[in-house]
Amino acid sequence: MTEVQQRTSATRRIAAGLVGLIPLGAVAATWLSWHDRLPAELASHWSGTGEPDGFMSTGAALTLGLLLTGIPAVIGMIAAVIPSLRPALLRGIVGFAGMVSGMGAGTWLISAGLTLQAGSAEQAVLGWWLAALIVSFLFGALPYFIAPKPKFTTTVHESRIQLGANESGAWSRTITSKVLLWLPVVLLAVTGIMFIPAFTDGELSTVWMGGGTMLLTTVIVALIAHMQVTVDWRGLRIVSTLGRIPL
């Protein structure tokens, strides 16, 4: 790697860590702007109809928001300043940290913002703001793609296989993505956090729609995390090793 490439890589590492501070800054800035107008209690949970049915003190909601954004931000910054950390691992850390902090900021902003807009926690109807909370998970993609790309080096060996007139060659290899192997675990944890409260409250329609979608996504990710690639006289074949499902 040249000196210019090293400087560029270091800059992108620091930038990926700094971007992770945005959700923390959003929580702090909105608190400073809203604290004198916020009531003592905020809506923190909503029923399947969008009506608030769970409440939390403003201080507790702020503390939770700061923890969910601050801890991942610190972890991301520490990872960003460790030069020996492999780019692939760095991307995984800052991406996951960004997802958690995005969720934390989204939870605080929706809870505090809706309550402030409605005038009281009891009148803070969720509506389509649930989509904004789900989108907040995608914040992790920003530091993930800012972080340096992993560079893979391959060594090409010039070799030929001597085949007879009626013989054919074949090549097969199993490919595993460590990031995708861990992603189903993360998705299952997120599914539990988001939908177990709804299940215990008897909101089965919410669980079936939201939880079912998350579980289906988890299965799809698990299918493509471990694949077998084969090239032979029939052409190219890619098969998921989980269930032997062709892709």
CYANA upper distance limits for C-alpha pairs under 8 A (distance plus 0.5 A):
  1 MET  CA      5 GLN  CA      6.51
  1 MET  CA      6 GLN  CA      6.94
  2 THR  CA      6 GLN  CA      6.72
  3 GLU  CA      7 ARG  CA      6.77
  4 VAL  CA      8 THR  CA      6.68
  5 GLN  CA      9 SER  CA      6.54
  6 GLN  CA     10 ALA  CA      6.64
  7 ARG  CA     11 THR  CA      6.61
  8 THR  CA     12 ARG  CA      6.72
  9 SER  CA     13 ARG  CA      6.71
  9 SER  CA    147 ALA  CA      8.45
  9 SER  CA    148 PRO  CA      6.20
 10 ALA  CA     14 ILE  CA      6.84
 10 ALA  CA     83 PRO  CA      8.28
 11 THR  CA     15 ALA  CA      6.56
 12 ARG  CA     16 ALA  CA      6.52
 12 ARG  CA    146 ILE  CA      6.55
 12 ARG  CA    147 ALA  CA      5.80
 12 ARG  CA    148 PRO  CA      6.41
 13 ARG  CA     17 GLY  CA      6.93
 13 ARG  CA     80 ALA  CA      5.60
 13 ARG  CA     81 VAL  CA      7.71
 13 ARG  CA    146 ILE  CA      8.09
 13 ARG  CA    147 ALA  CA      5.70
 13 ARG  CA    148 PRO  CA      6.92
 14 ILE  CA     18 LEU  CA      6.66
 14 ILE  CA     77 MET  CA      7.93
 14 ILE  CA     80 ALA  CA      6.10
 14 ILE  CA     81 VAL  CA      7.20
 15 ALA  CA     19 VAL  CA      6.57
 15 ALA  CA    143 PRO  CA      8.31
 15 ALA  CA    146 ILE  CA      7.49
 15 ALA  CA    147 ALA  CA      7.93
 16 ALA  CA     20 GLY  CA      7.19
 16 ALA  CA     76 GLY  CA      8.39
 16 ALA  CA     80 ALA  CA      7.54
 16 ALA  CA     94 VAL  CA      7.52
 16 ALA  CA    142 LEU  CA      8.36
 16 ALA  CA    143 PRO  CA      5.03
 16 ALA  CA    144 TYR  CA      7.65
 16 ALA  CA    146 ILE  CA      5.90
 16 ALA  CA    147 ALA  CA      5.72
 17 GLY  CA     21 LEU  CA      7.84
 17 GLY  CA     73 ALA  CA      7.83
 17 GLY  CA     76 GLY  CA      5.74
 17 GLY  CA     77 MET  CA      4.96
 17 GLY  CA     78 ILE  CA      8.37
 17 GLY  CA     79 ALA  CA      8.14
 17 GLY  CA     80 ALA  CA      5.92
 17 GLY  CA     94 VAL  CA      7.46
 17 GLY  CA    143 PRO  CA      7.58
 18 LEU  CA     22 ILE  CA      8.09
 18 LEU  CA     77 MET  CA      7.31
 19 VAL  CA    142 LEU  CA      8.15
 19 VAL  CA    143 PRO  CA      6.62
 20 GLY  CA     24 LEU  CA      8.44
 20 GLY  CA     72 PRO  CA      8.13
 20 GLY  CA     73 ALA  CA      5.67
 20 GLY  CA     76 GLY  CA      7.12
 20 GLY  CA     77 MET  CA      8.17
 20 GLY  CA     94 VAL  CA      7.83
 20 GLY  CA     97 ALA  CA      7.97
 20 GLY  CA     98 GLY  CA      6.24
 20 GLY  CA    101 SER  CA      8.10
 20 GLY  CA    143 PRO  CA      7.14
 21 LEU  CA     25 GLY  CA      6.67
 21 LEU  CA     69 THR  CA      8.23
 21 LEU  CA     70 GLY  CA      8.14
 21 LEU  CA     73 ALA  CA      5.92
 22 ILE  CA     26 ALA  CA      6.62
 23 PRO  CA     27 VAL  CA      6.83
 23 PRO  CA     69 THR  CA      6.45
 23 PRO  CA    101 SER  CA      6.50
 23 PRO  CA    102 GLY  CA      6.42
 23 PRO  CA    104 GLY  CA      8.20
 23 PRO  CA    105 ALA  CA      5.85
 24 LEU  CA     28 ALA  CA      6.77
 24 LEU  CA     66 LEU  CA      6.97
 24 LEU  CA     69 THR  CA      5.42
 24 LEU  CA     70 GLY  CA      6.27
 24 LEU  CA     73 ALA  CA      7.95
 24 LEU  CA    101 SER  CA      7.89
 24 LEU  CA    105 ALA  CA      7.49
 25 GLY  CA     29 ALA  CA      6.37
 26 ALA  CA     30 THR  CA      6.57
 26 ALA  CA    105 ALA  CA      7.45
 27 VAL  CA     31 TRP  CA      6.67
 27 VAL  CA     62 LEU  CA      8.36
 27 VAL  CA     65 GLY  CA      7.31
 27 VAL  CA     66 LEU  CA      7.37
 27 VAL  CA    105 ALA  CA      6.46
 27 VAL  CA    108 TRP  CA      7.49
 27 VAL  CA    109 LEU  CA      7.68
 28 ALA  CA     32 LEU  CA      6.79
 28 ALA  CA     66 LEU  CA      8.23
 29 ALA  CA     33 SER  CA      6.74
 30 THR  CA     34 TRP  CA      6.32
 30 THR  CA     35 HIS  CA      8.43
 30 THR  CA    109 LEU  CA      8.34
 31 TRP  CA     35 HIS  CA      5.71
 31 TRP  CA     62 LEU  CA      8.31
 34 TRP  CA     38 LEU  CA      6.56
 37 ARG  CA    116 LEU  CA      7.79
 38 LEU  CA     58 THR  CA      8.10
 38 LEU  CA    112 ALA  CA      7.89
 38 LEU  CA    115 THR  CA      8.23
 38 LEU  CA    116 LEU  CA      6.47
 39 PRO  CA     58 THR  CA      7.72
 39 PRO  CA    116 LEU  CA      8.14
 39 PRO  CA    120 SER  CA      7.48
 39 PRO  CA    121 ALA  CA      8.44
 40 ALA  CA     57 SER  CA      6.33
 40 ALA  CA     58 THR  CA      5.97
 40 ALA  CA     59 GLY  CA      8.42
 41 GLU  CA     55 PHE  CA      7.04
 41 GLU  CA     56 MET  CA      6.10
 41 GLU  CA     57 SER  CA      4.81
 41 GLU  CA     58 THR  CA      5.70
 41 GLU  CA    121 ALA  CA      6.90
 42 LEU  CA     55 PHE  CA      6.10
 42 LEU  CA     56 MET  CA      5.89
 42 LEU  CA     57 SER  CA      6.50
 42 LEU  CA     58 THR  CA      6.29
 42 LEU  CA     61 ALA  CA      8.11
 42 LEU  CA    111 SER  CA      6.72
 42 LEU  CA    112 ALA  CA      6.72
 42 LEU  CA    115 THR  CA      6.43
 42 LEU  CA    120 SER  CA      8.11
 42 LEU  CA    121 ALA  CA      5.50
 43 ALA  CA     52 PRO  CA      6.52
 43 ALA  CA     53 ASP  CA      8.13
 43 ALA  CA     54 GLY  CA      6.57
 43 ALA  CA     55 PHE  CA      5.03
 43 ALA  CA     56 MET  CA      6.92
 43 ALA  CA    111 SER  CA      6.15
 43 ALA  CA    112 ALA  CA      8.10
 43 ALA  CA    114 LEU  CA      8.47
 43 ALA  CA    115 THR  CA      6.84
 43 ALA  CA    121 ALA  CA      5.24
 43 ALA  CA    122 GLU  CA      7.46
 43 ALA  CA    124 ALA  CA      7.06
 44 SER  CA     52 PRO  CA      7.86
 44 SER  CA     53 ASP  CA      8.47
 44 SER  CA     54 GLY  CA      5.89
 44 SER  CA     55 PHE  CA      5.39
 44 SER  CA     56 MET  CA      6.44
 44 SER  CA    111 SER  CA      6.26
 45 HIS  CA     52 PRO  CA      6.28
 45 HIS  CA     53 ASP  CA      6.29
 45 HIS  CA     54 GLY  CA      4.93
 45 HIS  CA     55 PHE  CA      7.07
 46 TRP  CA     50 GLY  CA      5.96
 46 TRP  CA     51 GLU  CA      5.90
 46 TRP  CA     52 PRO  CA      4.68
 46 TRP  CA     53 ASP  CA      5.79
 46 TRP  CA     54 GLY  CA      6.99
 46 TRP  CA    125 VAL  CA      8.27
 46 TRP  CA    126 LEU  CA      7.27
 47 SER  CA     51 GLU  CA      5.99
 47 SER  CA     52 PRO  CA      6.68
 47 SER  CA     53 ASP  CA      6.59
 47 SER  CA    198 ALA  CA      8.06
 47 SER  CA    203 GLU  CA      7.78
 48 GLY  CA    203 GLU  CA      6.68
 48 GLY  CA    205 SER  CA      7.97
 48 GLY  CA    206 THR  CA      6.53
 50 GLY  CA    125 VAL  CA      5.95
 50 GLY  CA    126 LEU  CA      5.35
 50 GLY  CA    127 GLY  CA      6.01
 51 GLU  CA    123 GLN  CA      8.18
 51 GLU  CA    124 ALA  CA      7.71
 51 GLU  CA    125 VAL  CA      5.54
 51 GLU  CA    126 LEU  CA      7.10
 52 PRO  CA    121 ALA  CA      7.91
 52 PRO  CA    122 GLU  CA      6.69
 52 PRO  CA    123 GLN  CA      7.83
 52 PRO  CA    124 ALA  CA      6.89
 52 PRO  CA    125 VAL  CA      6.71
 52 PRO  CA    126 LEU  CA      7.87
 53 ASP  CA    122 GLU  CA      8.47
 55 PHE  CA    121 ALA  CA      7.72
 56 MET  CA     60 ALA  CA      7.03
 56 MET  CA     61 ALA  CA      6.79
 57 SER  CA     61 ALA  CA      6.73
 58 THR  CA     62 LEU  CA      6.59
 58 THR  CA    112 ALA  CA      8.46
 59 GLY  CA     63 THR  CA      6.63
 60 ALA  CA     64 LEU  CA      6.62
 61 ALA  CA     65 GLY  CA      6.63
 61 ALA  CA    108 TRP  CA      7.20
 62 LEU  CA     66 LEU  CA      6.62
 62 LEU  CA    108 TRP  CA      7.47
 63 THR  CA     67 LEU  CA      6.64
 64 LEU  CA     68 LEU  CA      6.58
 64 LEU  CA    104 GLY  CA      8.11
 65 GLY  CA     69 THR  CA      6.66
 65 GLY  CA    104 GLY  CA      5.70
 65 GLY  CA    105 ALA  CA      6.56
 65 GLY  CA    107 THR  CA      7.78
 65 GLY  CA    108 TRP  CA      6.11
 66 LEU  CA     70 GLY  CA      5.92
 66 LEU  CA    104 GLY  CA      8.22
 67 LEU  CA     71 ILE  CA      6.22
 68 LEU  CA     72 PRO  CA      7.31
 68 LEU  CA    100 VAL  CA      7.11
 68 LEU  CA    101 SER  CA      5.97
 68 LEU  CA    103 MET  CA      8.26
 68 LEU  CA    104 GLY  CA      5.37
 68 LEU  CA    105 ALA  CA      8.08
 69 THR  CA     73 ALA  CA      6.67
 69 THR  CA    100 VAL  CA      7.65
 69 THR  CA    101 SER  CA      4.59
 69 THR  CA    102 GLY  CA      7.69
 69 THR  CA    104 GLY  CA      6.16
 69 THR  CA    105 ALA  CA      6.97
 70 GLY  CA     74 VAL  CA      6.74
 70 GLY  CA    101 SER  CA      7.91
 71 ILE  CA     75 ILE  CA      6.79
 72 PRO  CA     76 GLY  CA      6.51
 72 PRO  CA     97 ALA  CA      5.18
 72 PRO  CA     98 GLY  CA      7.42
 72 PRO  CA    100 VAL  CA      7.35
 72 PRO  CA    101 SER  CA      6.54
 73 ALA  CA     77 MET  CA      6.68
 73 ALA  CA     97 ALA  CA      7.29
 73 ALA  CA     98 GLY  CA      8.05
 73 ALA  CA    101 SER  CA      7.73
 74 VAL  CA     78 ILE  CA      6.65
 75 ILE  CA     79 ALA  CA      6.70
 75 ILE  CA     93 ILE  CA      8.45
 75 ILE  CA     94 VAL  CA      8.41
 75 ILE  CA     97 ALA  CA      7.74
 76 GLY  CA     80 ALA  CA      6.60
 76 GLY  CA     93 ILE  CA      7.04
 76 GLY  CA     94 VAL  CA      5.50
 76 GLY  CA     97 ALA  CA      6.79
 77 MET  CA     81 VAL  CA      6.91
 78 ILE  CA     82 ILE  CA      7.13
 79 ALA  CA     85 LEU  CA      7.70
 79 ALA  CA     90 LEU  CA      6.87
 79 ALA  CA     93 ILE  CA      7.77
 79 ALA  CA     94 VAL  CA      8.09
 80 ALA  CA     90 LEU  CA      7.46
 85 LEU  CA     89 LEU  CA      7.28
 85 LEU  CA     90 LEU  CA      6.82
 86 ARG  CA     90 LEU  CA      6.64
 86 ARG  CA    150 PRO  CA      8.07
 87 PRO  CA     91 ARG  CA      6.55
 87 PRO  CA    147 ALA  CA      7.82
 87 PRO  CA    148 PRO  CA      6.42
 87 PRO  CA    149 LYS  CA      6.69
 87 PRO  CA    150 PRO  CA      5.50
 88 ALA  CA     92 GLY  CA      6.90
 88 ALA  CA    149 LYS  CA      7.65
 88 ALA  CA    150 PRO  CA      5.89
 89 LEU  CA     93 ILE  CA      6.73
 90 LEU  CA     94 VAL  CA      6.65
 90 LEU  CA    147 ALA  CA      7.75
 91 ARG  CA     95 GLY  CA      6.25
 91 ARG  CA    143 PRO  CA      8.03
 91 ARG  CA    144 TYR  CA      5.44
 91 ARG  CA    145 PHE  CA      8.00
 91 ARG  CA    147 ALA  CA      6.40
 91 ARG  CA    148 PRO  CA      8.13
 92 GLY  CA     96 PHE  CA      6.55
 92 GLY  CA    144 TYR  CA      7.50
 92 GLY  CA    179 VAL  CA      7.34
 93 ILE  CA     97 ALA  CA      6.49
 94 VAL  CA     98 GLY  CA      6.35
 94 VAL  CA    140 GLY  CA      7.65
 94 VAL  CA    143 PRO  CA      6.42
 94 VAL  CA    144 TYR  CA      6.48
 95 GLY  CA     99 MET  CA      6.76
 95 GLY  CA    140 GLY  CA      4.92
 95 GLY  CA    141 ALA  CA      6.38
 95 GLY  CA    142 LEU  CA      7.99
 95 GLY  CA    143 PRO  CA      6.34
 95 GLY  CA    144 TYR  CA      5.03
 96 PHE  CA    100 VAL  CA      6.87
 96 PHE  CA    140 GLY  CA      6.54
 97 ALA  CA    101 SER  CA      6.65
 97 ALA  CA    140 GLY  CA      7.28
 98 GLY  CA    102 GLY  CA      6.31
 98 GLY  CA    137 PHE  CA      8.41
 98 GLY  CA    139 PHE  CA      6.33
 98 GLY  CA    140 GLY  CA      4.33
 98 GLY  CA    141 ALA  CA      7.92
 98 GLY  CA    142 LEU  CA      8.25
 98 GLY  CA    143 PRO  CA      7.28
 99 MET  CA    103 MET  CA      6.73
 99 MET  CA    136 SER  CA      7.96
 99 MET  CA    137 PHE  CA      5.29
 99 MET  CA    138 LEU  CA      6.68
 99 MET  CA    139 PHE  CA      6.12
 99 MET  CA    140 GLY  CA      4.61
 99 MET  CA    141 ALA  CA      8.12
100 VAL  CA    104 GLY  CA      6.75
100 VAL  CA    137 PHE  CA      7.46
100 VAL  CA    140 GLY  CA      8.16
101 SER  CA    105 ALA  CA      6.61
102 GLY  CA    106 GLY  CA      6.47
102 GLY  CA    136 SER  CA      5.57
102 GLY  CA    137 PHE  CA      6.01
102 GLY  CA    138 LEU  CA      7.90
102 GLY  CA    139 PHE  CA      5.95
102 GLY  CA    140 GLY  CA      7.48
103 MET  CA    107 THR  CA      6.54
103 MET  CA    133 LEU  CA      7.30
103 MET  CA    134 ILE  CA      8.35
103 MET  CA    136 SER  CA      5.97
103 MET  CA    137 PHE  CA      5.85
104 GLY  CA    108 TRP  CA      6.85
105 ALA  CA    109 LEU  CA      6.51
105 ALA  CA    136 SER  CA      8.36
106 GLY  CA    110 ILE  CA      6.51
106 GLY  CA    132 ALA  CA      7.88
106 GLY  CA    133 LEU  CA      5.90
106 GLY  CA    136 SER  CA      6.23
107 THR  CA    111 SER  CA      6.51
107 THR  CA    133 LEU  CA      7.10
108 TRP  CA    112 ALA  CA      6.34
108 TRP  CA    113 GLY  CA      8.40
109 LEU  CA    113 GLY  CA      5.87
109 LEU  CA    114 LEU  CA      8.41
110 ILE  CA    114 LEU  CA      6.10
110 ILE  CA    129 TRP  CA      7.69
110 ILE  CA    133 LEU  CA      8.04
111 SER  CA    115 THR  CA      6.69
112 ALA  CA    116 LEU  CA      6.53
113 GLY  CA    117 GLN  CA      6.54
114 LEU  CA    118 ALA  CA      6.48
114 LEU  CA    124 ALA  CA      5.89
114 LEU  CA    125 VAL  CA      7.88
114 LEU  CA    126 LEU  CA      7.95
115 THR  CA    119 GLY  CA      6.43
115 THR  CA    120 SER  CA      5.92
115 THR  CA    121 ALA  CA      5.51
115 THR  CA    123 GLN  CA      7.83
115 THR  CA    124 ALA  CA      5.56
116 LEU  CA    120 SER  CA      7.28
117 GLN  CA    124 ALA  CA      8.10
118 ALA  CA    123 GLN  CA      6.15
118 ALA  CA    124 ALA  CA      5.72
118 ALA  CA    125 VAL  CA      8.39
119 GLY  CA    123 GLN  CA      7.60
119 GLY  CA    124 ALA  CA      8.21
120 SER  CA    124 ALA  CA      7.09
126 LEU  CA    130 LEU  CA      7.10
128 TRP  CA    132 ALA  CA      8.03
129 TRP  CA    133 LEU  CA      7.13
130 LEU  CA    134 ILE  CA      6.97
131 ALA  CA    135 VAL  CA      6.66
132 ALA  CA    136 SER  CA      6.67
133 LEU  CA    137 PHE  CA      7.71
134 ILE  CA    138 LEU  CA      8.28
135 VAL  CA    139 PHE  CA      8.16
138 LEU  CA    142 LEU  CA      8.41
139 PHE  CA    143 PRO  CA      8.36
140 GLY  CA    144 TYR  CA      6.76
141 ALA  CA    145 PHE  CA      6.64
142 LEU  CA    146 ILE  CA      6.77
143 PRO  CA    147 ALA  CA      6.55
145 PHE  CA    149 LYS  CA      8.26
161 ILE  CA    169 GLY  CA      8.48
163 LEU  CA    167 GLU  CA      6.14
163 LEU  CA    168 SER  CA      7.21
163 LEU  CA    169 GLY  CA      8.09
164 GLY  CA    168 SER  CA      8.45
168 SER  CA    232 ASP  CA      8.16
168 SER  CA    233 TRP  CA      7.26
169 GLY  CA    232 ASP  CA      6.83
169 GLY  CA    233 TRP  CA      7.91
170 ALA  CA    230 THR  CA      7.84
170 ALA  CA    231 VAL  CA      6.16
170 ALA  CA    232 ASP  CA      4.80
170 ALA  CA    233 TRP  CA      7.69
171 TRP  CA    230 THR  CA      6.13
171 TRP  CA    231 VAL  CA      5.62
171 TRP  CA    232 ASP  CA      6.89
172 SER  CA    228 GLN  CA      7.53
172 SER  CA    229 VAL  CA      6.06
172 SER  CA    230 THR  CA      4.69
172 SER  CA    231 VAL  CA      6.81
173 ARG  CA    228 GLN  CA      6.20
173 ARG  CA    229 VAL  CA      5.85
173 ARG  CA    230 THR  CA      7.04
174 THR  CA    226 HIS  CA      7.70
174 THR  CA    227 MET  CA      6.20
174 THR  CA    228 GLN  CA      4.77
174 THR  CA    229 VAL  CA      6.70
175 ILE  CA    226 HIS  CA      6.34
175 ILE  CA    227 MET  CA      5.78
175 ILE  CA    228 GLN  CA      6.58
175 ILE  CA    229 VAL  CA      7.84
176 THR  CA    181 LEU  CA      8.42
176 THR  CA    225 ALA  CA      6.29
176 THR  CA    226 HIS  CA      5.05
176 THR  CA    227 MET  CA      7.02
177 SER  CA    181 LEU  CA      6.69
177 SER  CA    225 ALA  CA      5.78
177 SER  CA    226 HIS  CA      7.10
178 LYS  CA    182 TRP  CA      6.98
178 LYS  CA    225 ALA  CA      8.02
179 VAL  CA    183 LEU  CA      6.72
180 LEU  CA    184 PRO  CA      7.59
180 LEU  CA    221 VAL  CA      7.01
180 LEU  CA    222 ALA  CA      7.49
180 LEU  CA    224 ILE  CA      8.21
180 LEU  CA    225 ALA  CA      5.54
181 LEU  CA    185 VAL  CA      8.28
181 LEU  CA    222 ALA  CA      7.08
181 LEU  CA    225 ALA  CA      6.06
181 LEU  CA    226 HIS  CA      8.32
182 TRP  CA    186 VAL  CA      7.08
183 LEU  CA    187 LEU  CA      6.63
183 LEU  CA    218 THR  CA      8.28
183 LEU  CA    221 VAL  CA      7.89
184 PRO  CA    188 LEU  CA      6.53
184 PRO  CA    218 THR  CA      5.51
184 PRO  CA    219 VAL  CA      7.97
184 PRO  CA    221 VAL  CA      7.06
184 PRO  CA    222 ALA  CA      6.76
185 VAL  CA    189 ALA  CA      6.76
186 VAL  CA    190 VAL  CA      6.68
187 LEU  CA    191 THR  CA      6.51
187 LEU  CA    214 MET  CA      7.48
187 LEU  CA    215 LEU  CA      8.25
187 LEU  CA    218 THR  CA      6.67
188 LEU  CA    192 GLY  CA      6.71
188 LEU  CA    214 MET  CA      8.27
188 LEU  CA    215 LEU  CA      7.65
188 LEU  CA    218 THR  CA      7.63
189 ALA  CA    193 ILE  CA      6.78
190 VAL  CA    194 MET  CA      6.58
191 THR  CA    195 PHE  CA      6.35
191 THR  CA    196 ILE  CA      8.20
191 THR  CA    211 GLY  CA      6.58
191 THR  CA    214 MET  CA      6.86
191 THR  CA    215 LEU  CA      8.02
192 GLY  CA    196 ILE  CA      5.73
193 ILE  CA    197 PRO  CA      8.00
194 MET  CA    198 ALA  CA      8.25
195 PHE  CA    199 PHE  CA      6.76
195 PHE  CA    206 THR  CA      8.18
195 PHE  CA    207 VAL  CA      6.33
195 PHE  CA    210 GLY  CA      8.02
195 PHE  CA    211 GLY  CA      6.69
196 ILE  CA    200 THR  CA      6.72
196 ILE  CA    207 VAL  CA      8.41
197 PRO  CA    201 ASP  CA      6.74
198 ALA  CA    202 GLY  CA      6.85
198 ALA  CA    203 GLU  CA      5.69
198 ALA  CA    204 LEU  CA      7.75
198 ALA  CA    206 THR  CA      7.40
198 ALA  CA    207 VAL  CA      7.02
199 PHE  CA    203 GLU  CA      6.09
199 PHE  CA    204 LEU  CA      6.49
199 PHE  CA    207 VAL  CA      6.72
203 GLU  CA    207 VAL  CA      7.10
204 LEU  CA    208 TRP  CA      6.55
205 SER  CA    209 MET  CA      6.68
206 THR  CA    210 GLY  CA      6.30
206 THR  CA    211 GLY  CA      7.89
207 VAL  CA    211 GLY  CA      5.35
207 VAL  CA    212 GLY  CA      7.33
208 TRP  CA    212 GLY  CA      5.58
208 TRP  CA    213 THR  CA      8.41
209 MET  CA    213 THR  CA      6.69
210 GLY  CA    214 MET  CA      6.88
211 GLY  CA    215 LEU  CA      6.61
212 GLY  CA    216 LEU  CA      6.60
213 THR  CA    217 THR  CA      6.73
214 MET  CA    218 THR  CA      6.69
215 LEU  CA    219 VAL  CA      6.81
216 LEU  CA    220 ILE  CA      6.82
217 THR  CA    221 VAL  CA      6.70
218 THR  CA    222 ALA  CA      6.66
219 VAL  CA    223 LEU  CA      6.72
220 ILE  CA    224 ILE  CA      7.14
221 VAL  CA    225 ALA  CA      6.70
222 ALA  CA    226 HIS  CA      7.92
222 ALA  CA    242 LEU  CA      8.30
223 LEU  CA    227 MET  CA      8.24
223 LEU  CA    240 SER  CA      6.18
223 LEU  CA    241 THR  CA      8.01
223 LEU  CA    242 LEU  CA      6.43
224 ILE  CA    240 SER  CA      6.70
226 HIS  CA    240 SER  CA      6.64
226 HIS  CA    241 THR  CA      6.44
226 HIS  CA    242 LEU  CA      7.80
227 MET  CA    238 ILE  CA      7.16
227 MET  CA    239 VAL  CA      6.12
227 MET  CA    240 SER  CA      4.92
227 MET  CA    241 THR  CA      5.86
228 GLN  CA    238 ILE  CA      6.23
228 GLN  CA    239 VAL  CA      5.76
228 GLN  CA    240 SER  CA      6.77
228 GLN  CA    241 THR  CA      6.87
229 VAL  CA    236 LEU  CA      7.88
229 VAL  CA    237 ARG  CA      6.36
229 VAL  CA    238 ILE  CA      5.15
229 VAL  CA    239 VAL  CA      7.12
230 THR  CA    236 LEU  CA      6.38
230 THR  CA    237 ARG  CA      5.68
230 THR  CA    238 ILE  CA      6.98
231 VAL  CA    235 GLY  CA      6.03
231 VAL  CA    236 LEU  CA      5.14
231 VAL  CA    237 ARG  CA      6.90
232 ASP  CA    236 LEU  CA      7.36
237 ARG  CA    246 PRO  CA      7.97
237 ARG  CA    247 LEU  CA      8.42
238 ILE  CA    246 PRO  CA      6.44
238 ILE  CA    247 LEU  CA      6.10
239 VAL  CA    244 ARG  CA      6.34
239 VAL  CA    245 ILE  CA      6.02
239 VAL  CA    246 PRO  CA      4.69
239 VAL  CA    247 LEU  CA      6.15
240 SER  CA    244 ARG  CA      5.69
240 SER  CA    245 ILE  CA      5.62
240 SER  CA    246 PRO  CA      6.60
240 SER  CA    247 LEU  CA      7.36
241 THR  CA    245 ILE  CA      7.72
